Amino acid sequence: MTKRPVVAPFYTFAATQLFFALIGMSINNGGDVFASILVGLIPTGIVAIVCLSIRAANRKHKPRPTQQATASGNPEVDAVILEGRQMLNQLEAVKGKIRNASVIYKTNEIIDISHKVLNQLVKKPELHSSVKRFSSYYLPTTIKLVTNYSNMEVQGIQGGNISATMEKIENALETLKTAYKNQLDSLFSHVAMDLETDIQVLENILKTEGLIQNENIFDKGE
């Protein structure tokens, strides 16, 4: 579609010029029209400059849409991340149908930890191999459990089978929550190893330069 030119500013400029020209003519008592137009150009120019300045400032401070970093640069890993987020959206939707506060809390914890796992995978795609069970088993199983809990809860019946199964699901979610936490913790194991190496090198340099005694000051926790 062809973009039509904006003509409103030109009409505004012409109207402003005419207004101040008329004022100039009244000041000149209807004298020289050309002089009146010149008198009108001065305030018109000032108004135009102010308007253009305001417009430029508005453009400069106009907020830009926030871009969310969702890609790791590895197509295989990106597919896992996308699938994981889709499953988390599904889990979020199922959770919204549940009334049990304890189950809601545990599910929220699992969702929060899962997002952190995926975010870490975006930053460190080389860790993909260590989260295969997370994306292929943990998340699908969690969705299945929460979905079945929701279906049973909506029945509103305290039958033996229903109540016992719902209790087992709630206990399983607690176990899964621990597994998710351990999964996230494992992703930071390489960070801990790298930091330990850096600290050891720094400690050796400080000892060599005589800045510290022959002791592991970083192990004191002070």
N, CA and C atoms as a LAMMPS dump frame, in Angstrom:
ITEM: TIMESTEP
0
ITEM: NUMBER OF ATOMS
666
ITEM: BOX BOUNDS ff ff ff
-5.0000000000000000e+02 5.0000000000000000e+02
-5.0000000000000000e+02 5.0000000000000000e+02
-5.0000000000000000e+02 5.0000000000000000e+02
ITEM: ATOMS id mol type element x y z
1 1 1 N 0.849 -1.193 0
2 1 2 C 0 0 0
3 1 3 C 0.885 1.242 0
4 2 1 N 0.588 2.203 -0.924
5 2 2 C 1.379 3.416 -1.045
6 2 3 C 1.127 4.349 0.13
7 3 1 N 2.196 4.824 0.704
8 3 2 C 2.069 5.7 1.868
9 3 3 C 1.767 7.121 1.408
10 4 1 N 0.676 7.682 1.88
11 4 2 C 0.274 9.034 1.495
12 4 3 C 1.116 10.059 2.241
13 5 1 N 1.511 11.145 1.567
14 5 2 C 2.311 12.171 2.25
15 5 3 C 1.51 12.886 3.321
16 6 1 N 2.193 13.233 4.384
17 6 2 C 1.539 13.941 5.484
18 6 3 C 1.509 15.43 5.152
19 7 1 N 0.307 16.003 4.994
20 7 2 C 0.175 17.405 4.586
21 7 3 C -0.271 18.303 5.723
22 8 1 N -0.647 17.709 6.852
23 8 2 C -1.136 18.505 7.975
24 8 3 C -0.134 19.562 8.436
25 9 1 N 1.182 19.243 8.534
26 9 2 C 2.137 20.278 8.983
27 9 3 C 2.178 21.482 8.057
28 10 1 N 1.987 21.267 6.72
29 10 2 C 2.017 22.382 5.784
30 10 3 C 0.803 23.291 5.97
31 11 1 N -0.375 22.676 6.181
32 11 2 C -1.586 23.465 6.436
33 11 3 C -1.411 24.275 7.726
34 12 1 N -0.844 23.639 8.732
35 12 2 C -0.632 24.332 10.008
36 12 3 C 0.302 25.521 9.83
37 13 1 N 1.384 25.288 9.069
38 13 2 C 2.35 26.373 8.834
39 13 3 C 1.687 27.544 8.105
40 14 1 N 0.865 27.213 7.06
41 14 2 C 0.207 28.267 6.284
42 14 3 C -0.774 29.049 7.144
43 15 1 N -1.54 28.311 7.977
44 15 2 C -2.51 28.985 8.836
45 15 3 C -1.819 29.886 9.842
46 16 1 N -0.687 29.403 10.402
47 16 2 C 0.06 30.218 11.369
48 16 3 C 0.624 31.465 10.704
49 17 1 N 1.157 31.286 9.477
50 17 2 C 1.694 32.432 8.739
51 17 3 C 0.613 33.482 8.472
52 18 1 N -0.581 33.018 8.043
53 18 2 C -1.685 33.935 7.756
54 18 3 C -2.098 34.686 9.007
55 19 1 N -2.145 33.944 10.149
56 19 2 C -2.555 34.553 11.409
57 19 3 C -1.619 35.697 11.797
58 20 1 N -0.305 35.419 11.774
59 20 2 C 0.642 36.451 12.177
60 20 3 C 0.735 37.572 11.139
61 21 1 N 0.48 37.257 9.839
62 21 2 C 0.476 38.306 8.82
63 21 3 C -0.661 39.28 9.056
64 22 1 N -1.822 38.725 9.434
65 22 2 C -2.962 39.595 9.73
66 22 3 C -2.67 40.484 10.926
67 23 1 N -1.99 39.902 11.918
68 23 2 C -1.607 40.714 13.082
69 23 3 C -0.652 41.819 12.643
70 24 1 N 0.274 41.459 11.738
71 24 2 C 1.217 42.467 11.244
72 24 3 C 0.52 43.575 10.496
73 25 1 N -0.493 43.239 9.685
74 25 2 C -1.24 44.247 8.946
75 25 3 C -1.995 45.16 9.902
76 26 1 N -2.538 44.581 10.962
77 26 2 C -3.267 45.414 11.922
78 26 3 C -2.327 46.373 12.633
79 27 1 N -1.085 45.899 12.865
80 27 2 C -0.114 46.779 13.495
81 27 3 C 0.265 47.912 12.546
82 28 1 N 0.373 47.548 11.24
83 28 2 C 0.727 48.555 10.229
84 28 3 C -0.477 49.37 9.764
85 29 1 N -1.598 49.126 10.368
86 29 2 C -2.837 49.818 9.983
87 29 3 C -3.175 49.606 8.505
88 30 1 N -2.992 48.315 8.076
89 30 2 C -3.345 47.984 6.698
90 30 3 C -2.341 48.479 5.705
91 31 1 N -1.095 48.734 6.109
92 31 2 C -0.073 49.267 5.223
93 31 3 C 0.485 48.21 4.291
94 32 1 N 1.799 48.267 4.096
95 32 2 C 2.473 47.392 3.139
96 32 3 C 2.216 45.921 3.475
97 33 1 N 1.62 45.207 2.522
98 33 2 C 1.303 43.78 2.744
99 33 3 C 2.575 42.969 2.858
100 34 1 N 3.583 43.268 2.012
101 34 2 C 4.845 42.525 2.031
102 34 3 C 5.535 42.657 3.387
103 35 1 N 5.512 43.862 3.906
104 35 2 C 6.128 44.073 5.227
105 35 3 C 5.369 43.31 6.303
106 36 1 N 4.057 43.262 6.146
107 36 2 C 3.249 42.528 7.123
108 36 3 C 3.57 41.038 7.093
109 37 1 N 3.8 40.518 5.869
110 37 2 C 4.148 39.098 5.747
111 37 3 C 5.496 38.83 6.406
112 38 1 N 6.453 39.761 6.194
113 38 2 C 7.763 39.596 6.825
114 38 3 C 7.646 39.614 8.338
115 39 1 N 6.795 40.493 8.852
116 39 2 C 6.583 40.545 10.302
117 39 3 C 5.998 39.234 10.801
118 40 1 N 5.123 38.648 9.992
119 40 2 C 4.5 37.383 10.396
120 40 3 C 5.435 36.206 10.317
121 41 1 N 6.461 36.279 9.437
122 41 2 C 7.387 35.155 9.28
123 41 3 C 8.217 34.903 10.53
124 42 1 N 8.546 35.975 11.269
125 42 2 C 9.417 35.822 12.431
126 42 3 C 8.788 34.922 13.501
127 43 1 N 7.57 35.253 14.008
128 43 2 C 6.972 34.355 15.015
129 43 3 C 6.609 33.002 14.432
130 44 1 N 6.246 32.949 13.134
131 44 2 C 5.922 31.668 12.512
132 44 3 C 7.148 30.755 12.508
133 45 1 N 8.316 31.343 12.191
134 45 2 C 9.548 30.564 12.203
135 45 3 C 9.87 30.039 13.581
136 46 1 N 9.643 30.884 14.596
137 46 2 C 9.897 30.451 15.984
138 46 3 C 8.996 29.276 16.346
139 47 1 N 7.708 29.386 15.981
140 47 2 C 6.759 28.295 16.268
141 47 3 C 7.189 27.021 15.559
142 48 1 N 7.631 27.151 14.292
143 48 2 C 8.042 25.97 13.523
144 48 3 C 9.245 25.297 14.159
145 49 1 N 10.219 26.085 14.599
146 49 2 C 11.418 25.525 15.235
147 49 3 C 11.062 24.789 16.518
148 50 1 N 10.192 25.388 17.328
149 50 2 C 9.785 24.744 18.588
150 50 3 C 9.076 23.426 18.304
151 51 1 N 8.171 23.416 17.321
152 51 2 C 7.417 22.201 16.988
153 51 3 C 8.339 21.093 16.498
154 52 1 N 9.301 21.47 15.619
155 52 2 C 10.247 20.483 15.114
156 52 3 C 11.13 19.926 16.219
157 53 1 N 11.497 20.776 17.172
158 53 2 C 12.325 20.318 18.299
159 53 3 C 11.574 19.315 19.159
160 54 1 N 10.295 19.611 19.429
161 54 2 C 9.477 18.701 20.237
162 54 3 C 9.296 17.376 19.518
163 55 1 N 9.06 17.448 18.198
164 55 2 C 8.867 16.223 17.422
165 55 3 C 10.12 15.359 17.42
166 56 1 N 11.284 16.004 17.273
167 56 2 C 12.547 15.267 17.278
168 56 3 C 12.802 14.622 18.635
169 57 1 N 12.466 15.356 19.71
170 57 2 C 12.661 14.804 21.062
171 57 3 C 11.766 13.596 21.293
172 58 1 N 10.535 13.651 20.803
173 58 2 C 9.609 12.532 20.97
174 58 3 C 10.106 11.299 20.229
175 59 1 N 10.656 11.516 19.02
176 59 2 C 11.194 10.386 18.26
177 59 3 C 12.389 9.77 18.961
178 60 1 N 13.22 10.634 19.546
179 60 2 C 14.43 10.155 20.212
180 60 3 C 14.108 9.305 21.419
181 61 1 N 13.072 9.672 22.173
182 61 2 C 12.742 8.972 23.411
183 61 3 C 11.635 7.949 23.244
184 62 1 N 11.237 7.686 22.007
185 62 2 C 10.187 6.692 21.778
186 62 3 C 10.716 5.314 22.136
187 63 1 N 10.037 4.579 23.038
188 63 2 C 10.538 3.269 23.462
189 63 3 C 10.54 2.27 22.317
190 64 1 N 11.589 1.49 22.232
191 64 2 C 11.69 0.464 21.217
192 64 3 C 11.236 -0.879 21.792
193 65 1 N 10.665 -1.748 20.951
194 65 2 C 10.214 -3.046 21.453
195 65 3 C 11.38 -3.866 21.987
196 66 1 N 11.157 -4.476 23.143
197 66 2 C 12.204 -5.27 23.768
198 66 3 C 12.384 -6.581 23.02
199 67 1 N 13.645 -6.927 22.718
200 67 2 C 13.94 -8.17 22.038
201 67 3 C 14.39 -9.197 23.059
202 68 1 N 13.738 -10.337 23.055
203 68 2 C 14.068 -11.385 24.004
204 68 3 C 15.036 -12.363 23.353
205 69 1 N 16.167 -12.611 24.018
206 69 2 C 17.147 -13.555 23.493
207 69 3 C 16.645 -14.968 23.715
208 70 1 N 16.284 -15.641 22.635
209 70 2 C 15.731 -16.99 22.75
210 70 3 C 16.565 -18.016 22.007
211 71 1 N 17.574 -17.593 21.268
212 71 2 C 18.35 -18.512 20.458
213 71 3 C 19.742 -18.711 21.039
214 72 1 N 20.227 -19.945 20.947
215 72 2 C 21.563 -20.266 21.443
216 72 3 C 22.59 -20.256 20.324
217 73 1 N 22.119 -20.27 19.071
218 73 2 C 23.026 -20.338 17.937
219 73 3 C 23.196 -21.745 17.419
220 74 1 N 22.672 -22.72 18.163
221 74 2 C 22.723 -24.128 17.755
222 74 3 C 21.31 -24.58 17.412
223 75 1 N 21.015 -24.905 16.15
224 75 2 C 19.651 -25.26 15.754
225 75 3 C 19.063 -26.414 16.559
226 76 1 N 19.877 -27.409 16.856
227 76 2 C 19.393 -28.564 17.622
228 76 3 C 19 -28.16 19.035
229 77 1 N 19.842 -27.346 19.65
230 77 2 C 19.569 -26.886 21.01
231 77 3 C 18.374 -25.935 21.014
232 78 1 N 18.274 -25.079 20.003
233 78 2 C 17.149 -24.147 19.92
234 78 3 C 15.827 -24.886 19.82
235 79 1 N 15.828 -26.021 19.111
236 79 2 C 14.605 -26.829 19.001
237 79 3 C 14.203 -27.387 20.362
238 80 1 N 15.201 -27.793 21.154
239 80 2 C 14.932 -28.306 22.502
240 80 3 C 14.388 -27.198 23.392
241 81 1 N 14.981 -26.005 23.286
242 81 2 C 14.539 -24.866 24.096
243 81 3 C 13.103 -24.488 23.747
244 82 1 N 12.798 -24.434 22.455
245 82 2 C 11.447 -24.09 22.009
246 82 3 C 10.434 -25.112 22.496
247 83 1 N 10.768 -26.392 22.356
248 83 2 C 9.864 -27.446 22.82
249 83 3 C 9.664 -27.37 24.331
250 84 1 N 10.746 -27.086 25.05
251 84 2 C 10.657 -26.98 26.502
252 84 3 C 9.749 -25.843 26.926
253 85 1 N 9.854 -24.704 26.274
254 85 2 C 9.008 -23.561 26.624
255 85 3 C 7.551 -23.823 26.269
256 86 1 N 7.323 -24.529 25.198
257 86 2 C 5.954 -24.886 24.828
258 86 3 C 5.341 -25.813 25.883
259 87 1 N 6.135 -26.75 26.373
260 87 2 C 5.643 -27.654 27.417
261 87 3 C 5.388 -26.902 28.721
262 88 1 N 6.226 -25.917 29.025
263 88 2 C 6.009 -25.123 30.23
264 88 3 C 4.735 -24.291 30.122
265 89 1 N 4.451 -23.796 28.929
266 89 2 C 3.189 -23.076 28.719
267 89 3 C 1.996 -24.01 28.924
268 90 1 N 2.141 -25.235 28.469
269 90 2 C 1.084 -26.231 28.653
270 90 3 C 0.902 -26.555 30.133
271 91 1 N 2.018 -26.693 30.84
272 91 2 C 1.957 -26.97 32.276
273 91 3 C 1.327 -25.805 33.026
274 92 1 N 1.643 -24.593 32.617
275 92 2 C 1.061 -23.396 33.228
276 92 3 C -0.453 -23.378 33.048
277 93 1 N -0.912 -23.769 31.863
278 93 2 C -2.352 -23.776 31.577
279 93 3 C -3.072 -24.816 32.425
280 94 1 N -2.481 -25.989 32.581
281 94 2 C -3.106 -27.049 33.392
282 94 3 C -3.127 -26.633 34.856
283 95 1 N -2.049 -26.02 35.314
284 95 2 C -1.967 -25.568 36.712
285 95 3 C -3.083 -24.596 37.049
286 96 1 N -3.481 -23.797 36.079
287 96 2 C -4.528 -22.808 36.304
288 96 3 C -5.884 -23.412 36.627
289 97 1 N -6.055 -24.694 36.371
290 97 2 C -7.332 -25.362 36.647
291 97 3 C -7.362 -26.031 38.019
292 98 1 N -6.216 -26.049 38.693
293 98 2 C -6.099 -26.757 39.979
294 98 3 C -6.441 -25.833 41.143
295 99 1 N -7.075 -26.401 42.181
296 99 2 C -7.469 -25.618 43.357
297 99 3 C -6.575 -25.892 44.568
298 100 1 N -5.928 -27.05 44.616
299 100 2 C -5.088 -27.42 45.748
300 100 3 C -3.859 -26.499 45.813
301 101 1 N -3.749 -25.735 46.891
302 101 2 C -2.678 -24.752 47.02
303 101 3 C -1.294 -25.399 47.03
304 102 1 N -1.186 -26.569 47.66
305 102 2 C 0.104 -27.249 47.747
306 102 3 C 0.586 -27.701 46.37
307 103 1 N -0.318 -28.237 45.587
308 103 2 C 0.04 -28.696 44.236
309 103 3 C 0.392 -27.496 43.351
310 104 1 N -0.356 -26.413 43.509
311 104 2 C -0.07 -25.192 42.744
312 104 3 C 1.328 -24.678 43.08
313 105 1 N 1.664 -24.661 44.365
314 105 2 C 2.97 -24.178 44.799
315 105 3 C 4.095 -25.032 44.216
316 106 1 N 3.947 -26.34 44.297
317 106 2 C 4.987 -27.243 43.785
318 106 3 C 5.135 -27.118 42.272
319 107 1 N 4.019 -26.969 41.595
320 107 2 C 4.061 -26.813 40.137
321 107 3 C 4.725 -25.498 39.759
322 108 1 N 4.43 -24.448 40.5
323 108 2 C 5.08 -23.155 40.254
324 108 3 C 6.59 -23.249 40.432
325 109 1 N 7.005 -23.97 41.463
326 109 2 C 8.432 -24.154 41.708
327 109 3 C 9.091 -24.874 40.534
328 110 1 N 8.435 -25.905 40.051
329 110 2 C 8.973 -26.681 38.927
330 110 3 C 9.07 -25.815 37.675
331 111 1 N 8.043 -25.011 37.419
332 111 2 C 8.043 -24.135 36.241
333 111 3 C 9.164 -23.114 36.332
334 112 1 N 9.336 -22.525 37.507
335 112 2 C 10.378 -21.513 37.703
336 112 3 C 11.768 -22.107 37.497
337 113 1 N 12.013 -23.269 38.065
338 113 2 C 13.32 -23.924 37.916
339 113 3 C 13.55 -24.307 36.457
340 114 1 N 12.5 -24.772 35.798
341 114 2 C 12.625 -25.198 34.398
342 114 3 C 13.013 -24.03 33.501
343 115 1 N 12.428 -22.868 33.745
344 115 2 C 12.79 -21.689 32.961
345 115 3 C 14.272 -21.341 33.166
346 116 1 N 14.754 -21.506 34.383
347 116 2 C 16.164 -21.226 34.661
348 116 3 C 17.073 -22.219 33.941
349 117 1 N 16.633 -23.465 33.865
350 117 2 C 17.401 -24.484 33.133
351 117 3 C 17.493 -24.112 31.656
352 118 1 N 16.367 -23.724 31.064
353 118 2 C 16.349 -23.363 29.647
354 118 3 C 17.161 -22.098 29.38
355 119 1 N 17.087 -21.143 30.302
356 119 2 C 17.876 -19.921 30.146
357 119 3 C 19.372 -20.217 30.183
358 120 1 N 19.751 -21.14 31.033
359 120 2 C 21.162 -21.528 31.111
360 120 3 C 21.586 -22.258 29.839
361 121 1 N 20.655 -22.992 29.252
362 121 2 C 20.944 -23.711 28.017
363 121 3 C 21.142 -22.736 26.855
364 122 1 N 20.431 -21.618 26.888
365 122 2 C 20.624 -20.582 25.867
366 122 3 C 22.045 -20.035 25.952
367 123 1 N 22.514 -19.811 27.172
368 123 2 C 23.848 -19.247 27.369
369 123 3 C 24.946 -20.281 27.113
370 124 1 N 24.654 -21.54 27.474
371 124 2 C 25.656 -22.6 27.351
372 124 3 C 25.075 -23.786 26.567
373 125 1 N 24.941 -23.659 25.244
374 125 2 C 24.342 -24.743 24.456
375 125 3 C 25.136 -26.038 24.499
376 126 1 N 26.421 -25.945 24.861
377 126 2 C 27.232 -27.159 24.936
378 126 3 C 26.783 -28.088 26.068
379 127 1 N 25.916 -27.597 26.953
380 127 2 C 25.41 -28.416 28.059
381 127 3 C 24.178 -29.236 27.651
382 128 1 N 23.855 -29.203 26.374
383 128 2 C 22.645 -29.862 25.885
384 128 3 C 22.575 -31.333 26.288
385 129 1 N 23.709 -32.025 26.2
386 129 2 C 23.708 -33.463 26.481
387 129 3 C 23.324 -33.781 27.923
388 130 1 N 23.546 -32.832 28.818
389 130 2 C 23.26 -33.085 30.239
390 130 3 C 21.808 -32.825 30.614
391 131 1 N 20.994 -32.338 29.665
392 131 2 C 19.584 -32.064 29.97
393 131 3 C 18.633 -32.87 29.076
394 132 1 N 19.137 -33.939 28.51
395 132 2 C 18.294 -34.735 27.614
396 132 3 C 17.091 -35.324 28.348
397 133 1 N 17.304 -35.872 29.536
398 133 2 C 16.192 -36.443 30.305
399 133 3 C 15.223 -35.359 30.757
400 134 1 N 15.759 -34.174 31.018
401 134 2 C 14.91 -33.053 31.436
402 134 3 C 13.851 -32.754 30.388
403 135 1 N 14.26 -32.671 29.12
404 135 2 C 13.323 -32.297 28.059
405 135 3 C 12.529 -33.472 27.507
406 136 1 N 13.115 -34.674 27.561
407 136 2 C 12.443 -35.82 26.952
408 136 3 C 11.618 -36.636 27.936
409 137 1 N 11.88 -36.467 29.249
410 137 2 C 11.16 -37.294 30.229
411 137 3 C 10.577 -36.492 31.387
412 138 1 N 11.396 -35.677 32.042
413 138 2 C 10.932 -34.967 33.237
414 138 3 C 9.709 -34.087 32.941
415 139 1 N 9.847 -33.203 31.936
416 139 2 C 8.745 -32.28 31.632
417 139 3 C 7.483 -32.999 31.149
418 140 1 N 7.583 -33.937 30.176
419 140 2 C 6.365 -34.645 29.742
420 140 3 C 5.687 -35.402 30.872
421 141 1 N 6.479 -36.021 31.749
422 141 2 C 5.906 -36.764 32.872
423 141 3 C 5.23 -35.821 33.857
424 142 1 N 5.848 -34.684 34.105
425 142 2 C 5.249 -33.702 35.012
426 142 3 C 3.905 -33.218 34.479
427 143 1 N 3.848 -32.94 33.185
428 143 2 C 2.586 -32.505 32.572
429 143 3 C 1.526 -33.588 32.706
430 144 1 N 1.91 -34.823 32.49
431 144 2 C 0.965 -35.936 32.6
432 144 3 C 0.417 -36.055 34.018
433 145 1 N 1.299 -35.927 35.011
434 145 2 C 0.871 -36.046 36.405
435 145 3 C -0.078 -34.906 36.791
436 146 1 N 0.308 -33.674 36.458
437 146 2 C -0.509 -32.52 36.831
438 146 3 C -1.856 -32.553 36.1
439 147 1 N -1.847 -32.995 34.856
440 147 2 C -3.093 -33.087 34.084
441 147 3 C -4.043 -34.102 34.712
442 148 1 N -3.507 -35.26 35.096
443 148 2 C -4.345 -36.28 35.741
444 148 3 C -4.853 -35.805 37.093
445 149 1 N -4.016 -35.063 37.822
446 149 2 C -4.466 -34.527 39.107
447 149 3 C -5.637 -33.578 38.9
448 150 1 N -5.516 -32.715 37.906
449 150 2 C -6.589 -31.759 37.611
450 150 3 C -7.882 -32.48 37.228
451 151 1 N -7.756 -33.522 36.424
452 151 2 C -8.946 -34.276 35.994
453 151 3 C -9.633 -34.965 37.166
454 152 1 N -8.845 -35.445 38.109
455 152 2 C -9.423 -36.114 39.28
456 152 3 C -10.013 -35.101 40.25
457 153 1 N -9.324 -33.987 40.427
458 153 2 C -9.799 -32.972 41.374
459 153 3 C -11.153 -32.423 40.958
460 154 1 N -11.368 -32.267 39.661
461 154 2 C -12.6 -31.663 39.178
462 154 3 C -13.809 -32.581 39.398
463 155 1 N -13.547 -33.869 39.668
464 155 2 C -14.654 -34.797 39.904
465 155 3 C -15.381 -34.488 41.209
466 156 1 N -14.63 -33.924 42.175
467 156 2 C -15.251 -33.554 43.447
468 156 3 C -15.668 -34.744 44.285
469 157 1 N -15.018 -35.879 44.085
470 157 2 C -15.361 -37.102 44.814
471 157 3 C -14.151 -37.559 45.624
472 158 1 N -14.374 -37.867 46.893
473 158 2 C -13.315 -38.339 47.769
474 158 3 C -13.288 -39.859 47.799
475 159 1 N -13.279 -40.483 46.636
476 159 2 C -13.23 -41.943 46.579
477 159 3 C -11.849 -42.463 46.929
478 160 1 N -11.79 -43.752 47.279
479 160 2 C -10.525 -44.343 47.702
480 160 3 C -9.454 -44.254 46.62
481 161 1 N -9.797 -44.682 45.412
482 161 2 C -8.827 -44.683 44.317
483 161 3 C -8.406 -43.259 43.944
484 162 1 N -9.384 -42.356 43.831
485 162 2 C -9.085 -40.979 43.43
486 162 3 C -8.221 -40.287 44.472
487 163 1 N -8.608 -40.382 45.725
488 163 2 C -7.866 -39.712 46.798
489 163 3 C -6.444 -40.248 46.913
490 164 1 N -6.304 -41.577 46.826
491 164 2 C -4.979 -42.192 46.949
492 164 3 C -4.08 -41.784 45.781
493 165 1 N -4.648 -41.756 44.583
494 165 2 C -3.855 -41.381 43.399
495 165 3 C -3.445 -39.917 43.45
496 166 1 N -4.364 -39.06 43.875
497 166 2 C -4.047 -37.633 43.978
498 166 3 C -2.934 -37.397 44.988
499 167 1 N -2.963 -38.144 46.085
500 167 2 C -1.916 -38.006 47.104
501 167 3 C -0.569 -38.464 46.557
502 168 1 N -0.591 -39.561 45.787
503 168 2 C 0.656 -40.053 45.188
504 168 3 C 1.232 -39.044 44.202
505 169 1 N 0.355 -38.416 43.432
506 169 2 C 0.81 -37.408 42.474
507 169 3 C 1.441 -36.223 43.199
508 170 1 N 0.81 -35.797 44.283
509 170 2 C 1.341 -34.664 45.046
510 170 3 C 2.715 -34.993 45.613
511 171 1 N 2.891 -36.224 46.108
512 171 2 C 4.193 -36.647 46.626
513 171 3 C 5.228 -36.741 45.504
514 172 1 N 4.77 -37.208 44.337
515 172 2 C 5.677 -37.329 43.196
516 172 3 C 6.163 -35.955 42.744
517 173 1 N 5.298 -34.951 42.822
518 173 2 C 5.691 -33.594 42.446
519 173 3 C 6.782 -33.064 43.367
520 174 1 N 6.711 -33.425 44.636
521 174 2 C 7.75 -33.018 45.585
522 174 3 C 9.087 -33.638 45.2
523 175 1 N 9.049 -34.924 44.812
524 175 2 C 10.263 -35.606 44.379
525 175 3 C 10.805 -34.992 43.089
526 176 1 N 9.905 -34.699 42.173
527 176 2 C 10.301 -34.09 40.902
528 176 3 C 10.921 -32.704 41.122
529 177 1 N 10.371 -31.974 42.055
530 177 2 C 10.908 -30.641 42.353
531 177 3 C 12.371 -30.736 42.769
532 178 1 N 12.69 -31.73 43.589
533 178 2 C 14.077 -31.958 44.001
534 178 3 C 14.948 -32.32 42.809
535 179 1 N 14.412 -33.148 41.913
536 179 2 C 15.159 -33.553 40.722
537 179 3 C 15.44 -32.355 39.818
538 180 1 N 14.451 -31.482 39.679
539 180 2 C 14.637 -30.274 38.864
540 180 3 C 15.713 -29.374 39.461
541 181 1 N 15.717 -29.235 40.775
542 181 2 C 16.73 -28.411 41.439
543 181 3 C 18.124 -28.985 41.213
544 182 1 N 18.231 -30.324 41.311
545 182 2 C 19.525 -30.97 41.086
546 182 3 C 19.973 -30.806 39.636
547 183 1 N 19.014 -30.83 38.725
548 183 2 C 19.345 -30.626 37.314
549 183 3 C 19.933 -29.239 37.09
550 184 1 N 19.306 -28.234 37.68
551 184 2 C 19.805 -26.87 37.546
552 184 3 C 21.174 -26.733 38.198
553 185 1 N 21.34 -27.335 39.359
554 185 2 C 22.612 -27.256 40.073
555 185 3 C 23.736 -27.884 39.261
556 186 1 N 23.435 -28.978 38.578
557 186 2 C 24.455 -29.675 37.796
558 186 3 C 24.955 -28.83 36.633
559 187 1 N 24.096 -27.935 36.119
560 187 2 C 24.496 -27.086 35.003
561 187 3 C 25.547 -26.054 35.415
562 188 1 N 25.666 -25.828 36.724
563 188 2 C 26.636 -24.848 37.214
564 188 3 C 27.904 -25.514 37.748
565 189 1 N 28.001 -26.834 37.579
566 189 2 C 29.182 -27.535 38.087
567 189 3 C 30.439 -27.088 37.353
568 190 1 N 30.321 -26.86 36.013
569 190 2 C 31.488 -26.422 35.247
570 190 3 C 31.908 -25.012 35.649
571 191 1 N 30.922 -24.185 36.048
572 191 2 C 31.235 -22.831 36.505
573 191 3 C 32.041 -22.899 37.797
574 192 1 N 31.631 -23.787 38.688
575 192 2 C 32.341 -23.949 39.964
576 192 3 C 33.778 -24.409 39.731
577 193 1 N 33.956 -25.331 38.765
578 193 2 C 35.301 -25.831 38.478
579 193 3 C 36.181 -24.73 37.892
580 194 1 N 35.608 -23.93 36.98
581 194 2 C 36.375 -22.835 36.382
582 194 3 C 36.778 -21.806 37.434
583 195 1 N 35.839 -21.488 38.333
584 195 2 C 36.132 -20.511 39.381
585 195 3 C 37.184 -21.039 40.35
586 196 1 N 37.121 -22.331 40.641
587 196 2 C 38.1 -22.918 41.545
588 196 3 C 39.505 -22.808 40.956
589 197 1 N 39.603 -23.031 39.633
590 197 2 C 40.901 -22.913 38.965
591 197 3 C 41.399 -21.476 38.998
592 198 1 N 40.491 -20.529 38.714
593 198 2 C 40.872 -19.113 38.73
594 198 3 C 41.343 -18.68 40.109
595 199 1 N 40.641 -19.139 41.14
596 199 2 C 41.006 -18.77 42.509
597 199 3 C 42.37 -19.347 42.876
598 200 1 N 42.639 -20.572 42.438
599 200 2 C 43.922 -21.198 42.748
600 200 3 C 45.071 -20.463 42.074
601 201 1 N 44.855 -20.056 40.818
602 201 2 C 45.89 -19.307 40.101
603 201 3 C 46.135 -17.96 40.781
604 202 1 N 45.058 -17.276 41.158
605 202 2 C 45.183 -15.983 41.83
606 202 3 C 45.923 -16.128 43.146
607 203 1 N 45.602 -17.181 43.872
608 203 2 C 46.246 -17.419 45.172
609 203 3 C 47.745 -17.645 45.007
610 204 1 N 48.114 -18.412 43.984
611 204 2 C 49.541 -18.69 43.744
612 204 3 C 50.284 -17.414 43.373
613 205 1 N 49.66 -16.543 42.581
614 205 2 C 50.303 -15.284 42.194
615 205 3 C 50.514 -14.39 43.412
616 206 1 N 49.478 -14.318 44.257
617 206 2 C 49.582 -13.485 45.459
618 206 3 C 50.677 -13.993 46.391
619 207 1 N 50.815 -15.32 46.487
620 207 2 C 51.866 -15.893 47.326
621 207 3 C 53.242 -15.601 46.747
622 208 1 N 53.367 -15.733 45.417
623 208 2 C 54.651 -15.491 44.753
624 208 3 C 55.107 -14.053 44.947
625 209 1 N 54.181 -13.117 44.916
626 209 2 C 54.516 -11.701 45.073
627 209 3 C 54.584 -11.279 46.537
628 210 1 N 54.412 -12.239 47.44
629 210 2 C 54.535 -11.946 48.859
630 210 3 C 53.39 -11.146 49.435
631 211 1 N 52.262 -11.141 48.782
632 211 2 C 51.123 -10.37 49.259
633 211 3 C 50.277 -11.14 50.272
634 212 1 N 50.429 -12.457 50.316
635 212 2 C 49.746 -13.272 51.316
636 212 3 C 50.722 -14.321 51.828
637 213 1 N 50.386 -14.926 52.963
638 213 2 C 51.213 -15.961 53.547
639 213 3 C 50.908 -17.297 52.865
640 214 1 N 51.667 -18.319 53.223
641 214 2 C 51.463 -19.643 52.637
642 214 3 C 50.252 -20.329 53.249
643 215 1 N 49.112 -19.805 52.927
644 215 2 C 47.87 -20.394 53.433
645 215 3 C 46.757 -20.137 52.412
646 216 1 N 45.765 -20.972 52.437
647 216 2 C 44.648 -20.846 51.511
648 216 3 C 43.597 -19.896 52.082
649 217 1 N 43.803 -18.614 51.849
650 217 2 C 42.913 -17.632 52.456
651 217 3 C 41.499 -17.714 51.897
652 218 1 N 41.359 -18.248 50.685
653 218 2 C 40.045 -18.297 50.061
654 218 3 C 39.185 -19.426 50.615
655 219 1 N 39.802 -20.299 51.423
656 219 2 C 39.043 -21.393 52.025
657 219 3 C 38.529 -21.027 53.407
658 220 1 N 38.864 -19.796 53.878
659 220 2 C 38.459 -19.417 55.225
660 220 3 C 37.007 -19.007 55.293
661 221 1 N 36.464 -18.549 54.157
662 221 2 C 35.066 -18.108 54.151
663 221 3 C 34.85 -16.803 54.879
664 222 1 N 35.911 -15.993 54.983
665 222 2 C 35.795 -14.711 55.697
666 222 3 C 35.616 -13.587 54.698
